[in-house]
Amino acid sequence: MISNTVAHSLPEVFTALPRFTRDPRELALVRTDRSGYVPPTLPDGVVQAESVEDVMETLKLANKHRIPIVPRGAGTGLAAGAAARAGEIVLDVRRMNRILRIDPIEQIAVVEPGVLNAELNAAAALHGLFYAPDPASTAICSIGGNIATNAGGMRCAKYGVTRESVLSLTVVLADGRVLVTGTQTIKAVTGYDLNALFIGSEGTLGVVVEATLRLRPAPVATATLAAYFETVEAAAAAASAVVAARATPSVLELVDGPTLGAIDRATGTDHRRRGEAFLLAQTDGFGAGIERDVVLRAIEPFAESVMIADDPAEAEALIQARRDAIPSLEKLGRTSIGDVGVPRNRLAEIVTGIQRISEDTGVDLYTVAHAADGNLHPMIVVDENESITDGAPKLAMGRIFELAQSLGGTLTGEHGVGLLKRDWFTAEVGEVSRDIQHRIKHALDPQNILNPGKAI
């Protein structure tokens, strides 16, 4: 049961902040993200920032009074990194949503953190450009959140994750000072790479208020195919064969049978009738057709059927089916989305292992994967009133993390650690790395006000 009681220990000076509210209805909207985790209490307040000055003023006061701040973008995070509770204030930057500049010659965009990924791509398309990081939630996720988690998505095997597309950041530090990292040039090696430090830091080191992003020319051509398989293991083996063939598709997505069934029920498609697993591949560039044929030859020995999508609308429908996976599962109940990564040649092993964990624990597991880079999203669906952080669901997800690590992988490829994965953090990075990361956190946020208890 969630308490609607708002704490009253907040220093009165915070009530003078612009766009600050303690309205329980507003607090209920910003207390959590898309992870399925629901904090037991509401935060003490929310600042709906509209400018860099709003962020600076909020952090100066929070630092002075040692009030924890939870930075928040669009709220689409999947690791409870934006979850807030009593004693904390949410710093919501959704209203900082302007595209400040697009330079089609230098192929860069300067944006505020609240800009949605899809909005940036729509604006870039007017200049024949695109922004490469492409989360499945592109229509609803924000650039600030993408930076906070170093988001990847469907195109990252070819174009890289968010880090590879960020040239410069403007960050407000815990004490309210403004730091500019990076440059607006493609190459820059002066000093430490502070861009990389803040990207993926999950709001624990500073609040991004502006980003200079690298855009790329829109591909002159794309080629798309879809394949259906008798088993998900066969689909995983086909994906590994594509990698072994040294093809570099821009998209190579795997969806298992239970997830296909959920998509069919939600959208009226009939994917599962065609097979127990689905592999979507797309190539792009001047050699799109040639590379598609390489992918086709690698996949065919494993597949029950293969369909080449010559019609752009047909190709887009296949892409949309993959994007519909998580929304379709969310209609079935509370959904917790895993984010493990393994070496690409271990893909079939972890897929088999996830099925075994489902059988052993009795937990329903659904799997989709960015197969070209070994990043899988095993997903748990439980009843709306059931916890995802206790009992069998937690046991199942923990075993998946441990399996990924045993295969030389990671517990998070692109969603971050947040609250949900902290129990397994040290086992992956080791005590020395954990100590160094804590020292970096203390150097930049000695009062520990920025998203405390998250990530590290």
TIPA-590843 format. One record per residue (C-alpha): residue number from 1; z, x, y. Coordinates in pm, whole numbers, plus 32768, in hexadecimal, padded with zeros to 4 digits. Layout:
TIPA-590843
k:NUM | pz:Z | px:X | py:Y $
...
This chain:
TIPA-590843
k:1 | pz:8000 | px:8000 | py:8000 $
k:2 | pz:7F9A | px:8090 | py:8152 $
k:3 | pz:809E | px:807F | py:8262 $
k:4 | pz:802A | px:7FF9 | py:83B3 $
k:5 | pz:8157 | px:8092 | py:845F $
k:6 | pz:80F8 | px:8185 | py:8573 $
k:7 | pz:81EA | px:82A2 | py:85B9 $
k:8 | pz:8290 | px:82A4 | py:8710 $
k:9 | pz:82EA | px:8415 | py:8726 $
k:10 | pz:81A4 | px:846D | py:87D7 $
k:11 | pz:81DE | px:850E | py:892C $
k:12 | pz:8192 | px:840F | py:8A3E $
k:13 | pz:80A1 | px:8503 | py:8AE4 $
k:14 | pz:7FA0 | px:84B8 | py:89D4 $
k:15 | pz:7F80 | px:8350 | py:8A46 $
k:16 | pz:7EE7 | px:83CF | py:8B8A $
k:17 | pz:7DC4 | px:846F | py:8AD3 $
k:18 | pz:7C75 | px:83C7 | py:8B16 $
k:19 | pz:7C00 | px:82E3 | py:89FD $
k:20 | pz:7D49 | px:8302 | py:893E $
k:21 | pz:7DC0 | px:81D6 | py:8876 $
k:22 | pz:7ED7 | px:8179 | py:8787 $
k:23 | pz:7E3B | px:802A | py:872B $
k:24 | pz:7E80 | px:8002 | py:85B3 $
k:25 | pz:7D27 | px:7F6A | py:8581 $
k:26 | pz:7C83 | px:80A3 | py:860D $
k:27 | pz:7D6C | px:8185 | py:8549 $
k:28 | pz:7D15 | px:80D3 | py:8404 $
k:29 | pz:7BA5 | px:8123 | py:8442 $
k:30 | pz:7BE1 | px:829A | py:8468 $
k:31 | pz:7CF7 | px:82DE | py:836E $
k:32 | pz:7C0E | px:8359 | py:825C $
k:33 | pz:7AAC | px:83BC | py:81FE $
k:34 | pz:79BF | px:8362 | py:80E2 $
k:35 | pz:7A82 | px:841F | py:7FD8 $
k:36 | pz:7B33 | px:82F1 | py:7F45 $
k:37 | pz:7C86 | px:837E | py:7FAB $
k:38 | pz:7D5A | px:8299 | py:8087 $
k:39 | pz:7E89 | px:832F | py:813B $
k:40 | pz:7FCD | px:826A | py:8113 $
k:41 | pz:8002 | px:8249 | py:828B $
k:42 | pz:7F35 | px:822D | py:83C8 $
k:43 | pz:7F0E | px:834F | py:84BC $
k:44 | pz:7FD2 | px:8343 | py:8602 $
k:45 | pz:7E9F | px:831F | py:86DF $
k:46 | pz:7D31 | px:836C | py:8713 $
k:47 | pz:7C7A | px:8418 | py:8830 $
k:48 | pz:7B10 | px:83A4 | py:8849 $
k:49 | pz:7A87 | px:84D8 | py:88F6 $
k:50 | pz:794D | px:84BD | py:89CB $
k:51 | pz:793F | px:861C | py:8A5E $
k:52 | pz:79A0 | px:8785 | py:8A28 $
k:53 | pz:7AB0 | px:8750 | py:8B2C $
k:54 | pz:7B47 | px:8636 | py:8A5C $
k:55 | pz:7B5C | px:871E | py:892F $
k:56 | pz:7BEE | px:883B | py:89FE $
k:57 | pz:7CF7 | px:875E | py:8A9A $
k:58 | pz:7D5A | px:86C7 | py:894C $
k:59 | pz:7D81 | px:8818 | py:88A1 $
k:60 | pz:7E41 | px:88B2 | py:89C3 $
k:61 | pz:7F3F | px:8797 | py:89B1 $
k:62 | pz:7F4C | px:879E | py:8837 $
k:63 | pz:7F85 | px:8914 | py:8834 $
k:64 | pz:8095 | px:88FD | py:893A $
k:65 | pz:814F | px:87E7 | py:8885 $
k:66 | pz:80F6 | px:8858 | py:8722 $
k:67 | pz:804F | px:870F | py:86C8 $
k:68 | pz:7F61 | px:8724 | py:859E $
k:69 | pz:7DF7 | px:86C9 | py:85EB $
k:70 | pz:7CFC | px:864A | py:84EB $
k:71 | pz:7B96 | px:8680 | py:8567 $
k:72 | pz:7AA8 | px:856D | py:84FC $
k:73 | pz:7931 | px:8535 | py:850B $
k:74 | pz:787B | px:8415 | py:8463 $
k:75 | pz:7983 | px:83F8 | py:8353 $
k:76 | pz:7891 | px:8430 | py:8233 $
k:77 | pz:794B | px:855A | py:81A0 $
k:78 | pz:7993 | px:8553 | py:802B $
k:79 | pz:7AC9 | px:862F | py:8006 $
k:80 | pz:7BC6 | px:8577 | py:80E4 $
k:81 | pz:7B99 | px:8685 | py:81EB $
k:82 | pz:7BB0 | px:8581 | py:8301 $
k:83 | pz:7CD1 | px:84BC | py:826D $
k:84 | pz:7DEC | px:848A | py:836A $
k:85 | pz:7F4E | px:8405 | py:8349 $
k:86 | pz:8088 | px:83C4 | py:8412 $
k:87 | pz:80E4 | px:84EA | py:84F2 $
k:88 | pz:7F75 | px:8545 | py:8530 $
k:89 | pz:7E72 | px:84EF | py:8638 $
k:90 | pz:7D03 | px:84BF | py:85E6 $
k:91 | pz:7C0C | px:856C | py:86CF $
k:92 | pz:7AD2 | px:849B | py:86A7 $
k:93 | pz:7993 | px:853D | py:8731 $
k:94 | pz:789A | px:842F | py:86CD $
k:95 | pz:785A | px:83D6 | py:883A $
k:96 | pz:77E7 | px:853A | py:887D $
k:97 | pz:7693 | px:84DD | py:87F2 $
k:98 | pz:7589 | px:8566 | py:88DB $
k:99 | pz:745F | px:8639 | py:887C $
k:100 | pz:7470 | px:8721 | py:89A7 $
k:101 | pz:732A | px:87DC | py:8978 $
k:102 | pz:720C | px:8813 | py:8885 $
k:103 | pz:7135 | px:8946 | py:88BD $
k:104 | pz:6FF7 | px:891D | py:87EB $
k:105 | pz:6F81 | px:8A7E | py:883B $
k:106 | pz:70BF | px:8B30 | py:87CD $
k:107 | pz:70F4 | px:8A1F | py:86C7 $
k:108 | pz:7260 | px:89DD | py:871B $
k:109 | pz:7333 | px:88B0 | py:8772 $
k:110 | pz:7478 | px:88AA | py:8838 $
k:111 | pz:7555 | px:8785 | py:87D6 $
k:112 | pz:76B2 | px:86F7 | py:87F2 $
k:113 | pz:777D | px:86CA | py:86B1 $
k:114 | pz:775E | px:8550 | py:869B $
k:115 | pz:75E2 | px:8554 | py:8675 $
k:116 | pz:757F | px:84C6 | py:8523 $
k:117 | pz:74B0 | px:859D | py:843B $
k:118 | pz:739B | px:8499 | py:8428 $
k:119 | pz:7395 | px:846D | py:85A3 $
k:120 | pz:7357 | px:85E0 | py:85D1 $
k:121 | pz:7240 | px:85D8 | py:84D1 $
k:122 | pz:719D | px:84AE | py:857B $
k:123 | pz:71A4 | px:8563 | py:86C9 $
k:124 | pz:7122 | px:86A7 | py:8631 $
k:125 | pz:7006 | px:85ED | py:8584 $
k:126 | pz:6F76 | px:8592 | py:86D8 $
k:127 | pz:6F2E | px:8707 | py:8701 $
k:128 | pz:6EAD | px:873E | py:85A0 $
k:129 | pz:6FF9 | px:87DB | py:8535 $
k:130 | pz:711C | px:8789 | py:844F $
k:131 | pz:7287 | px:87EC | py:8418 $
k:132 | pz:72A3 | px:8873 | py:82B6 $
k:133 | pz:7406 | px:8819 | py:823F $
k:134 | pz:73DB | px:86C4 | py:81A0 $
k:135 | pz:7513 | px:8620 | py:810D $
k:136 | pz:74D5 | px:84DF | py:804D $
k:137 | pz:75A5 | px:8438 | py:815F $
k:138 | pz:74B3 | px:84B0 | py:826F $
k:139 | pz:74A6 | px:8357 | py:8314 $
k:140 | pz:761F | px:834B | py:834E $
k:141 | pz:76A7 | px:84B2 | py:8350 $
k:142 | pz:76D3 | px:857B | py:8490 $
k:143 | pz:7670 | px:86DE | py:84E5 $
k:144 | pz:77DA | px:8736 | py:8538 $
k:145 | pz:7849 | px:86C9 | py:83DE $
k:146 | pz:7726 | px:8781 | py:833E $
k:147 | pz:7797 | px:88BE | py:83ED $
k:148 | pz:7906 | px:8887 | py:8391 $
k:149 | pz:78B1 | px:887A | py:821D $
k:150 | pz:7779 | px:8958 | py:821A $
k:151 | pz:76BC | px:882E | py:818E $
k:152 | pz:758A | px:885F | py:80B6 $
k:153 | pz:74C1 | px:8742 | py:8026 $
k:154 | pz:737B | px:870F | py:7F73 $
k:155 | pz:72AA | px:8818 | py:8023 $
k:156 | pz:73A4 | px:8936 | py:8022 $
k:157 | pz:731D | px:89EB | py:7EEF $
k:158 | pz:71EB | px:8A4A | py:7FBB $
k:159 | pz:726A | px:8A3E | py:8122 $
k:160 | pz:73D8 | px:8A98 | py:8100 $
k:161 | pz:7518 | px:89E3 | py:815C $
k:162 | pz:7594 | px:8998 | py:82BB $
k:163 | pz:75FD | px:8B01 | py:82F9 $
k:164 | pz:7491 | px:8B74 | py:82E9 $
k:165 | pz:742E | px:8A7F | py:83FC $
k:166 | pz:7543 | px:8AC1 | py:84FC $
k:167 | pz:74F7 | px:8BC5 | py:8606 $
k:168 | pz:7617 | px:8B8C | py:86F8 $
k:169 | pz:7752 | px:8ABB | py:871E $
k:170 | pz:7833 | px:8A55 | py:883C $
k:171 | pz:7990 | px:8A27 | py:87B0 $
k:172 | pz:7AD4 | px:89B5 | py:8854 $
k:173 | pz:7BF2 | px:8A7E | py:87C0 $
k:174 | pz:7D4D | px:89FE | py:876F $
k:175 | pz:7DD6 | px:8A6B | py:88C3 $
k:176 | pz:7CBA | px:89C2 | py:8982 $
k:177 | pz:7BEB | px:8AF8 | py:89C9 $
k:178 | pz:7A73 | px:8AE5 | py:899A $
k:179 | pz:79C6 | px:8BDF | py:88B5 $
k:180 | pz:784C | px:8C0F | py:889A $
k:181 | pz:77D2 | px:8CAE | py:8757 $
k:182 | pz:767B | px:8D2C | py:86F4 $
k:183 | pz:7543 | px:8D2E | py:87CB $
k:184 | pz:7406 | px:8C64 | py:87F9 $
k:185 | pz:733A | px:8D6E | py:8747 $
k:186 | pz:72E0 | px:8D74 | py:85D5 $
k:187 | pz:737C | px:8ECE | py:85AA $
k:188 | pz:74CC | px:8F3A | py:8639 $
k:189 | pz:75C2 | px:9036 | py:85A6 $
k:190 | pz:76A4 | px:9087 | py:86CE $
k:191 | pz:780A | px:907D | py:864F $
k:192 | pz:7898 | px:8FAB | py:8536 $
k:193 | pz:77DA | px:8E75 | py:84C6 $
k:194 | pz:78BC | px:8D70 | py:8566 $
k:195 | pz:77B9 | px:8C62 | py:8528 $
k:196 | pz:77ED | px:8C88 | py:83B3 $
k:197 | pz:7966 | px:8C85 | py:83E0 $
k:198 | pz:7969 | px:8B2F | py:8485 $
k:199 | pz:785A | px:8A94 | py:83AC $
k:200 | pz:790C | px:8A01 | py:8280 $
k:201 | pz:7A68 | px:8A2D | py:8316 $
k:202 | pz:7AA9 | px:88B4 | py:82FE $
k:203 | pz:7B3B | px:8890 | py:845B $
k:204 | pz:7C57 | px:8985 | py:8419 $
k:205 | pz:7BED | px:8A95 | py:8510 $
k:206 | pz:7B53 | px:89DC | py:8636 $
k:207 | pz:7A8F | px:88A8 | py:86A0 $
k:208 | pz:7916 | px:88CC | py:86C4 $
k:209 | pz:789C | px:8828 | py:8805 $
k:210 | pz:7736 | px:88AC | py:8811 $
k:211 | pz:7644 | px:894E | py:871D $
k:212 | pz:74F7 | px:8A01 | py:8740 $
k:213 | pz:7432 | px:89B8 | py:8606 $
k:214 | pz:72FC | px:8A4D | py:8570 $
k:215 | pz:71DA | px:895C | py:8537 $
k:216 | pz:70AD | px:8999 | py:8457 $
k:217 | pz:6F42 | px:892A | py:845D $
k:218 | pz:6F0A | px:87E8 | py:839B $
k:219 | pz:6E59 | px:8836 | py:8250 $
k:220 | pz:6CE2 | px:8806 | py:825D $
k:221 | pz:6CF0 | px:8763 | py:8106 $
k:222 | pz:6DE6 | px:86EC | py:7FFF $
k:223 | pz:6DB7 | px:869D | py:7E8E $
k:224 | pz:6EAD | px:85C9 | py:7DC7 $
k:225 | pz:6EE8 | px:857F | py:7C58 $
k:226 | pz:6FF1 | px:84C9 | py:7B90 $
k:227 | pz:7048 | px:84FD | py:7A22 $
k:228 | pz:711C | px:8430 | py:7931 $
k:229 | pz:71D9 | px:84BE | py:7807 $
k:230 | pz:727C | px:8448 | py:76C7 $
k:231 | pz:73C1 | px:84FD | py:7720 $
k:232 | pz:745E | px:8593 | py:7854 $
k:233 | pz:7476 | px:86DF | py:779A $
k:234 | pz:72FB | px:86E1 | py:777B $
k:235 | pz:72D9 | px:869F | py:78F0 $
k:236 | pz:73C6 | px:87BF | py:793C $
k:237 | pz:7303 | px:88A5 | py:7856 $
k:238 | pz:71C1 | px:8840 | py:7909 $
k:239 | pz:725C | px:8894 | py:7A59 $
k:240 | pz:72BD | px:89EC | py:79D7 $
k:241 | pz:7158 | px:8A18 | py:795A $
k:242 | pz:70D6 | px:89D5 | py:7ABA $
k:243 | pz:71B5 | px:8AEA | py:7B41 $
k:244 | pz:714A | px:8BD4 | py:7A28 $
k:245 | pz:6FDD | px:8B90 | py:7A82 $
k:246 | pz:702E | px:8C20 | py:7BDA $
k:247 | pz:6FC3 | px:8AE4 | py:7C8C $
k:248 | pz:707D | px:8A92 | py:7DCF $
k:249 | pz:706C | px:8919 | py:7DFD $
k:250 | pz:70FB | px:8893 | py:7F40 $
k:251 | pz:719F | px:877D | py:7E74 $
k:252 | pz:7212 | px:8780 | py:7D08 $
k:253 | pz:730B | px:8667 | py:7CC9 $
k:254 | pz:73A6 | px:85F6 | py:7B81 $
k:255 | pz:743D | px:849C | py:7B49 $
k:256 | pz:74E7 | px:8434 | py:7A03 $
k:257 | pz:74BE | px:82E9 | py:794D $
k:258 | pz:75FD | px:8238 | py:79C0 $
k:259 | pz:75A9 | px:8288 | py:7B2B $
k:260 | pz:7445 | px:820A | py:7AF9 $
k:261 | pz:74D9 | px:80C5 | py:7A77 $
k:262 | pz:75B2 | px:80A4 | py:7BAD $
k:263 | pz:7485 | px:80E3 | py:7C8F $
k:264 | pz:73BA | px:7FDE | py:7BD2 $
k:265 | pz:74CD | px:7ED9 | py:7BF5 $
k:266 | pz:74F7 | px:7F1D | py:7D68 $
k:267 | pz:738A | px:7F36 | py:7DCC $
k:268 | pz:72C1 | px:7E78 | py:7CC7 $
k:269 | pz:7209 | px:7FA8 | py:7C3C $
k:270 | pz:71D0 | px:7FED | py:7ACA $
k:271 | pz:7207 | px:8163 | py:7AA5 $
k:272 | pz:72F5 | px:8156 | py:797D $
k:273 | pz:71FE | px:808F | py:78AE $
k:274 | pz:7122 | px:81C6 | py:78B8 $
k:275 | pz:7224 | px:82C1 | py:7843 $
k:276 | pz:738D | px:833A | py:7832 $
k:277 | pz:7358 | px:843B | py:7944 $
k:278 | pz:7271 | px:8471 | py:7A6A $
k:279 | pz:71EF | px:85AC | py:7B12 $
k:280 | pz:714A | px:859A | py:7C68 $
k:281 | pz:7080 | px:86C3 | py:7CE5 $
k:282 | pz:6FCE | px:86FA | py:7E2E $
k:283 | pz:6F10 | px:882B | py:7EA6 $
k:284 | pz:6E94 | px:8868 | py:8005 $
k:285 | pz:6DBD | px:894B | py:80DA $
k:286 | pz:6C56 | px:89C1 | py:80BE $
k:287 | pz:6C78 | px:89F5 | py:7F48 $
k:288 | pz:6D32 | px:88B0 | py:7F00 $
k:289 | pz:6C3A | px:8837 | py:7DF9 $
k:290 | pz:6C24 | px:8984 | py:7D49 $
k:291 | pz:6D9D | px:89A9 | py:7D37 $
k:292 | pz:6DC7 | px:8842 | py:7CC3 $
k:293 | pz:6CE7 | px:8894 | py:7B99 $
k:294 | pz:6DC9 | px:89BC | py:7B43 $
k:295 | pz:6EF5 | px:88D2 | py:7B4C $
k:296 | pz:6E3A | px:87D3 | py:7A79 $
k:297 | pz:6DEA | px:88D2 | py:796A $
k:298 | pz:6F59 | px:893E | py:795E $
k:299 | pz:6FDA | px:87D7 | py:7941 $
k:300 | pz:6EDF | px:8738 | py:7852 $
k:301 | pz:6F65 | px:87CF | py:770A $
k:302 | pz:70B9 | px:872A | py:7748 $
k:303 | pz:7050 | px:85DA | py:77DC $
k:304 | pz:700B | px:8486 | py:7745 $
k:305 | pz:6F23 | px:8430 | py:7867 $
k:306 | pz:6EB3 | px:84C8 | py:79B1 $
k:307 | pz:6E2A | px:8413 | py:7ADF $
k:308 | pz:6D71 | px:84BC | py:7BFE $
k:309 | pz:6DA4 | px:8403 | py:7D46 $
k:310 | pz:6C5E | px:8425 | py:7E06 $
k:311 | pz:6CB6 | px:830D | py:7EF9 $
k:312 | pz:6DA7 | px:837B | py:8011 $
k:313 | pz:6E58 | px:822A | py:8000 $
k:314 | pz:6E8C | px:8255 | py:7E8B $
k:315 | pz:6F15 | px:83B2 | py:7EC3 $
k:316 | pz:7004 | px:8333 | py:7FCD $
k:317 | pz:707E | px:8220 | py:7EE3 $
k:318 | pz:70D9 | px:8329 | py:7DE2 $
k:319 | pz:7196 | px:83F4 | py:7EE8 $
k:320 | pz:7247 | px:82B8 | py:7F57 $
k:321 | pz:72B4 | px:826E | py:7DF3 $
k:322 | pz:7370 | px:83B8 | py:7DF1 $
k:323 | pz:7409 | px:836D | py:7F45 $
k:324 | pz:747D | px:821C | py:7EBE $
k:325 | pz:7553 | px:82BA | py:7DAD $
k:326 | pz:769F | px:82D1 | py:7E63 $
k:327 | pz:7682 | px:8184 | py:7F20 $
k:328 | pz:762E | px:80DA | py:7DD5 $
k:329 | pz:7763 | px:816A | py:7D2B $
k:330 | pz:783E | px:8109 | py:7E51 $
k:331 | pz:77E5 | px:7F9E | py:7E0A $
k:332 | pz:788B | px:7FC1 | py:7CB4 $
k:333 | pz:79E1 | px:802D | py:7D35 $
k:334 | pz:7A9A | px:814B | py:7DD8 $
k:335 | pz:79C8 | px:8283 | py:7DAC $
k:336 | pz:7A32 | px:83EF | py:7DA5 $
k:337 | pz:7913 | px:84E4 | py:7DBD $
k:338 | pz:792F | px:863F | py:7D27 $
k:339 | pz:786A | px:8769 | py:7DA4 $
k:340 | pz:7867 | px:8882 | py:7CA7 $
k:341 | pz:7767 | px:8998 | py:7C95 $
k:342 | pz:76FF | px:8A77 | py:7B73 $
k:343 | pz:75F8 | px:8B84 | py:7B38 $
k:344 | pz:74B2 | px:8ACA | py:7B07 $
k:345 | pz:748A | px:8B3B | py:79A0 $
k:346 | pz:75D8 | px:8A94 | py:7949 $
k:347 | pz:756E | px:893C | py:79C3 $
k:348 | pz:7541 | px:88A2 | py:786A $
k:349 | pz:7694 | px:892A | py:77FA $
k:350 | pz:7754 | px:8888 | py:7916 $
k:351 | pz:769B | px:873F | py:78F0 $
k:352 | pz:76FF | px:8737 | py:777F $
k:353 | pz:7862 | px:8798 | py:77DE $
k:354 | pz:787F | px:8680 | py:78DE $
k:355 | pz:781B | px:8583 | py:77D4 $
k:356 | pz:7924 | px:8612 | py:76EA $
k:357 | pz:7A2F | px:85FC | py:77FB $
k:358 | pz:79D4 | px:848F | py:7834 $
k:359 | pz:7A00 | px:8445 | py:76C2 $
k:360 | pz:7B49 | px:8507 | py:76A9 $
k:361 | pz:7BED | px:846B | py:77DC $
k:362 | pz:7B5A | px:830D | py:77CC $
k:363 | pz:7AE5 | px:8330 | py:7936 $
k:364 | pz:798D | px:82AD | py:7993 $
k:365 | pz:78C2 | px:83CF | py:7A1D $
k:366 | pz:776F | px:83C2 | py:7AC5 $
k:367 | pz:76A6 | px:84F9 | py:7B1B $
k:368 | pz:7597 | px:8556 | py:7C12 $
k:369 | pz:7535 | px:86BB | py:7C62 $
k:370 | pz:7475 | px:8796 | py:7D52 $
k:371 | pz:73E5 | px:8834 | py:7C1B $
k:372 | pz:7322 | px:894F | py:7CC0 $
k:373 | pz:7463 | px:89F5 | py:7D3A $
k:374 | pz:7559 | px:898C | py:7C2A $
k:375 | pz:7626 | px:88A3 | py:7D09 $
k:376 | pz:76A0 | px:876F | py:7C4E $
k:377 | pz:7752 | px:8638 | py:7CCB $
k:378 | pz:781A | px:85A0 | py:7BAB $
k:379 | pz:78A6 | px:8457 | py:7C2B $
k:380 | pz:79CE | px:8386 | py:7BBC $
k:381 | pz:79D2 | px:820F | py:7BF8 $
k:382 | pz:7B1B | px:8152 | py:7BD7 $
k:383 | pz:7B9C | px:7FFC | py:7C38 $
k:384 | pz:7BD6 | px:7FCF | py:7DAE $
k:385 | pz:7D4E | px:7FC2 | py:7D73 $
k:386 | pz:7D56 | px:80F6 | py:7C95 $
k:387 | pz:7DA9 | px:8253 | py:7D16 $
k:388 | pz:7CAE | px:836D | py:7CF8 $
k:389 | pz:7DB4 | px:8479 | py:7D38 $
k:390 | pz:7E9C | px:8430 | py:7C12 $
k:391 | pz:7E8E | px:83FB | py:7A9C $
k:392 | pz:7D4D | px:8408 | py:79D3 $
k:393 | pz:7C5E | px:841D | py:7AFF $
k:394 | pz:7D0D | px:8552 | py:7B85 $
k:395 | pz:7D1D | px:85E8 | py:7A28 $
k:396 | pz:7BA7 | px:85B1 | py:79F5 $
k:397 | pz:7B45 | px:8649 | py:7B41 $
k:398 | pz:7C2F | px:8770 | py:7B09 $
k:399 | pz:7B90 | px:87B4 | py:79B9 $
k:400 | pz:7A37 | px:87AA | py:7A59 $
k:401 | pz:7AA5 | px:88A9 | py:7B5F $
k:402 | pz:7B32 | px:898B | py:7A4F $
k:403 | pz:79F3 | px:8968 | py:7981 $
k:404 | pz:791C | px:89CA | py:7AAA $
k:405 | pz:79F4 | px:8AFA | py:7AF0 $
k:406 | pz:79E7 | px:8B62 | py:797F $
k:407 | pz:786B | px:8B5F | py:7995 $
k:408 | pz:786F | px:8C49 | py:7AC0 $
k:409 | pz:785D | px:8B2E | py:7BBC $
k:410 | pz:7922 | px:8A90 | py:7CD8 $
k:411 | pz:79EE | px:8957 | py:7D15 $
k:412 | pz:7927 | px:8902 | py:7E4E $
k:413 | pz:77C0 | px:894E | py:7EA8 $
k:414 | pz:77A0 | px:8888 | py:7FEB $
k:415 | pz:78B1 | px:8780 | py:801D $
k:416 | pz:79D5 | px:8867 | py:8064 $
k:417 | pz:7B36 | px:887A | py:7FDA $
k:418 | pz:7BE3 | px:8781 | py:80C1 $
k:419 | pz:7D1A | px:86EB | py:8026 $
k:420 | pz:7C8C | px:8692 | py:7ED4 $
k:421 | pz:7C40 | px:87EF | py:7E4C $
k:422 | pz:7D5B | px:88C6 | py:7ED5 $
k:423 | pz:7E0D | px:88D4 | py:7D83 $
k:424 | pz:7CEE | px:89A5 | py:7CF8 $
k:425 | pz:7CA5 | px:8A7A | py:7E2D $
k:426 | pz:7D6C | px:8BB2 | py:7DD7 $
k:427 | pz:7CEF | px:8BB9 | py:7C6F $
k:428 | pz:7B90 | px:8BE7 | py:7CF8 $
k:429 | pz:7BBA | px:8CD1 | py:7E20 $
k:430 | pz:7CE7 | px:8D9E | py:7DAC $
k:431 | pz:7E2A | px:8DFC | py:7E59 $
k:432 | pz:7D95 | px:8F0E | py:7F36 $
k:433 | pz:7C84 | px:8E2B | py:7FC1 $
k:434 | pz:7D7E | px:8D13 | py:7FF6 $
k:435 | pz:7E63 | px:8DFD | py:80B8 $
k:436 | pz:7D48 | px:8E7A | py:8195 $
k:437 | pz:7CD4 | px:8D18 | py:81DE $
k:438 | pz:7E36 | px:8CB4 | py:823F $
k:439 | pz:7E44 | px:8DDF | py:832B $
k:440 | pz:7CFE | px:8D75 | py:83D1 $
k:441 | pz:7D84 | px:8C13 | py:83F6 $
k:442 | pz:7EC6 | px:8C95 | py:8495 $
k:443 | pz:7E07 | px:8D77 | py:8585 $
k:444 | pz:7D36 | px:8C56 | py:860C $
k:445 | pz:7E36 | px:8B3F | py:85E7 $
k:446 | pz:7F94 | px:8BD4 | py:85E9 $
k:447 | pz:803A | px:8A80 | py:8621 $
k:448 | pz:7F7C | px:89F2 | py:84F4 $
k:449 | pz:7F0A | px:88BA | py:85AE $
k:450 | pz:7D9F | px:88AB | py:8539 $
k:451 | pz:7D76 | px:87D6 | py:8401 $
k:452 | pz:7EB2 | px:885E | py:835D $
k:453 | pz:7EC9 | px:883D | py:81E4 $
k:454 | pz:7D4F | px:883A | py:81B7 $
k:455 | pz:7C5E | px:8935 | py:811B $
k:456 | pz:7D3C | px:8A69 | py:80F0 $
